[in-house]
Structure formats: C-alpha cells, structure tokens
Amino acid sequence: MAKTYDLVIIGSGTAAQVAGARVRAAGWEVAVIDHRPFGGTCALRGCDPKKMLISGAEAIDAASRMRMHGVSGELRIDWHELIAFKRSFTDPVPHKQEQRYAAKGIDAFHGLAQFTGPDAIAVDGRQLNARHILIATGARPVPLGIPGEEHVATSDRFLELDTLPAHIAFVGGGYIAAEFSQLAARAGAHITVFQRAERMLPAFDPDLVDWLMEKFRELGIDVHTRSAVQRVEKVANGFLVHASIDGREQRVTADLVVHAAGRASDLNALDLTNGGVAVENGRLKLNEFLQSVSNPRVYAAGDAASSGPPLTPVSNHDGKVVAGNLLDGNRHKPDYRGVPSVAFTIPPIAAVGLSVAEARRRGLKFHVHSEKVSDWYTARRLNESVYGFKTLVDPDTGHILGAHLVGPHAEDVINLFGLAIRHGLTTEDIKTTMFAYPTGASDIGYMM
C-alpha cells in the first residue's frame, strides 16, 4: 500500500534541505527523492567543489604576482592532487546528507521521480502519495542544438577530470567558462572560448568585464566573441570544433569540449503533464508564492522555480518561503532584493542591484561613480593590476541602487553593498561606518 506523506520533495539540494527540515520540525511526514547522489548541485557539482579547485589557482596567481617582490621559486598545480583535495570535501557529502535526513525522520528514496497523478509520485517501482509536492530538481545544461553535441562534456565532468587535457574548448562564455578557463590555464592547459555575445560574462558590467579581460590575455586564453559553434566533430586525436567567428569559418582542435552555454530548470523527466503542472517556455508557471498555478498542491524552489537568480542563497531563501507557505498558508513571497552575484575568476568580479542599463530602462534618477583604481593600497599590496568599481546612487535619497566590483576581495565586499540595498542603508550610513583598516571593506566609503 502506498504511503501518504505531507510533503514529497523531488531533489536533495539546498532548497530541499531547508524546506524539508522546517516542515519536518513541525511534525509533518516528509520524503525526499533524488536520482543522483544526495547533496545537490552546489555541494557536489557546483560552487563548493569549484572553489576548492580555484584555491589552487589562487595560490599560483598570488605567487606569480609577488615574484620579484619578495617571493621566489616556481609553483605549479598538480591536477591529480588538486582533484583529490576537492574530493575530500565532496565524497562524504551524500552519506552525510542521508544521515541528516534519517536523523530528522525524513524518508529518502533513490531513483527518478515521475508524476503519476496530481498528488502521486512514482520512484523506483513505488508510489508515494502526497498532500504537497516540492519540485527542487535544480538545473541542467541547455541543449546546444548542434551536430556532435554528444561529444560535449558537462561542467560536472570537468570537475571530475583525473588528468587535465592539454587543450580545452568552452562553448559559451558565462560563469563556467570564465572560472574554469582561468583555472585550467593556470594549470597549464591551452584554452579557447567561443562566446556568442559581444563579451564574456554578460551578466556583469561591461566596463568591469573589459578590465578583467586583461587577466585572460595575460594567461593566453583565446576568447572568441561574436562566435557561434556550428558542430563538434570527433577526430582521431580528439575533437574538431567548427565555428563561425565574425562570419568567418574557423576550426579549432581540442582534447576536451565543455558545455558552458547556460542552464535551465531540470524538469523533463518529471512527467509534469500527469501531475497537471503547467509549463510555459520550459519554465514552471508559478504564482507569487512559488506555487503551481495549475496544481495548488505543487510548489517549486531554487533553479527549478526559475523565479530568482540561479544562486545557492536564492535556493535557501526559496526553501524558507515554501516551508512558510506550507505551514502558514500562502503568506510569504520571495524577496530577491540585494542578492549579490560573483564569478570566481582571479580576481573575482561581483555585482548586486541594478546595472546602468536596467536603471535607465526604469527611468530612475541616479549618479554613477566608476574608477579603475589599481593604485589603491588594496591592489598595490597584492601587486594586482585589476581593481575597479562602478556604483549607482539615488542623488535624492542617498540609497545605493547598484554596485559592481572587480578585483581583490570583491566577492566579500559586494556583500556590504547587498546589505545596504536590502535594508535601505544610505551612502551616509556606509561612509560613517568604521571598518577595520587596511581591509578590502575599508575601501567601500570611497566607492560612492
């Protein structure tokens, strides 16, 4: 006989962990399902393992910048050992997650979840009935739609490489390409990036991206913008990437081709039609409470919801919102104000709030302060040539509308701007705050 749960969660990442724990603490019967190892994208295939690997690149970069400035000797990345360091974090995650679920009294199921009705899920030959269902399946790489797509590796595979290929090509120029290309280049690989847009990292301010590209050129990374990969061909010694670059046909050989062209909600295997869950343009149709408009039993969170930015803190936030709505009735709406975004290049680039283009589209009144400040102490002490910012401020209220940073400590300092935006702090509030000196945060008062 099928067991009935108060909540069945499809996916085991951040949103699932947060929502499951909260409703279980309220006495609900909860089940979680995943066809992949438990833990989700961030812990196993995304931000956490990626930054473990980037730690090696940061060490190489720091030594390189300080050479002839008191540091001597050569360092190199041992890729096999670096991957082992990453696995020291990721390998225990699935077992730990299952232990946590068990300790909370949450039933865990392994297998592909599929709707068999509006309140029923099939998994591994069993049926689970549910008063409520949470879709928290994360995201998957978007289809490239080109011949030879089957030869293109995912970022998941890149993170598991035991040996680093000599030549790697990236299809796409967003976060994955920017972060992984710098890492691989510092480990000795030759890198080619094919990006359709005018520049890499289109989610970030174009001026700051241009400053960051100095680092890509220093590393010898071949970045082809306004380029479209037309097909990937398997050849005797690897792969041949056929691309159109500014209208000219070009072929590039590679030992590995990596998908870096973006991700979309991972919904295809769920048989959503059976559950009466409406989808439009590949996205779930949700109301302002993260609830399905066609099946009120169903909610979504994180990348599966595609409601907020595709970031781990958003998944955490969505999980809390959904849990609150399940326990209290639909009273909670997600609030994505002041959510920072970071690409962990070296140096990192970060943004929060509005871009100049967005502020103009909204017809807002704002002042822009932008400088490249490689001569500031924060950059000079590290011998870092790339350091700059752009801030947008409402001249009438002093509220910060947007902040864009590139350079040392940008990944941390951006959180102060996020705090200011989310809680309505003004430039005066920031400037009259005393920060420890000398730190990256102590620069913030001069950026507005």
Stockholm file with secondary structure:
# STOCKHOLM 1.0

chainA/1-448         MAKTYDLVIIGSGTAAQVAGARVRAAGWEVAVIDHRPFGGTCALRGCDPKKMLISGAEAIDAASRMRMHGVSGELRIDWHELIAFKRSFTDPVPHKQEQRYAAKGIDAFHGLAQFTGPDAIAVDGRQLNARHILIATGARPVPLGIPGEEHVATSDRFLELDTLPAHIAFVGGGYIAAEFSQLAARAGAHITVFQRAERMLPAFDPDLVDWLMEKFRELGIDVHTRSAVQRVEKVANGFLVHASIDGREQRVTADLVVHAAGRASDLNALDLTNGGVAVENGRLKLNEFLQSVSNPRVYAAGDAASSGPPLTPVSNHDGKVVAGNLLDGNRHKPDYRGVPSVAFTIPPIAAVGLSVAEARRRGLKFHVHSEKVSDWYTARRLNESVYGFKTLVDPDTGHILGAHLVGPHAEDVINLFGLAIRHGLTTEDIKTTMFAYPTGASDIGYMM
#=GR chainA/1-448 SS CCEEEEEEEECCSHHHHHHHHHHHHTTCCEEEEESSCTTHHHHHHSHHHHHHHHHHHHHHHHHHHHBTTTBCSCCCCCHHHHHHHHHHHHTTHHHHHHHHHHHHTCEEEESCCEEEETTEEEETTEEEEEEEEEECCCEEECCCCSTTGGGCBCHHHHTTCSSCCSEEEEESCSHHHHHHHHHHHHTTCEEEEECSSSSSCTTSCHHHHHHHHHHHHHTTCEEECSEEEEEEEEETTEEEEEEEETTEEEEEEESEEEECSCEEECCGGGCTTTTTCCEETTEECBCTTSBBSSCTTEEECGGGTTSSCSSHHHHHHHHHHHHHHHHHCSCCCCCCTTCCEEECCSSCEEEEECCHHHHHHTTCCCEEEEEECTTSHHHHTTTCSCCEEEEEECTTTCBEEEEEEESTTHHHHHHHHHHHHHHTCBHHHHHTSCCCSSSGGGGGGGGC
#=GC SS_cons         CCEEEEEEEECCSHHHHHHHHHHHHTTCCEEEEESSCTTHHHHHHSHHHHHHHHHHHHHHHHHHHHBTTTBCSCCCCCHHHHHHHHHHHHTTHHHHHHHHHHHHTCEEEESCCEEEETTEEEETTEEEEEEEEEECCCEEECCCCSTTGGGCBCHHHHTTCSSCCSEEEEESCSHHHHHHHHHHHHTTCEEEEECSSSSSCTTSCHHHHHHHHHHHHHTTCEEECSEEEEEEEEETTEEEEEEEETTEEEEEEESEEEECSCEEECCGGGCTTTTTCCEETTEECBCTTSBBSSCTTEEECGGGTTSSCSSHHHHHHHHHHHHHHHHHCSCCCCCCTTCCEEECCSSCEEEEECCHHHHHHTTCCCEEEEEECTTSHHHHTTTCSCCEEEEEECTTTCBEEEEEEESTTHHHHHHHHHHHHHHTCBHHHHHTSCCCSSSGGGGGGGGC
//
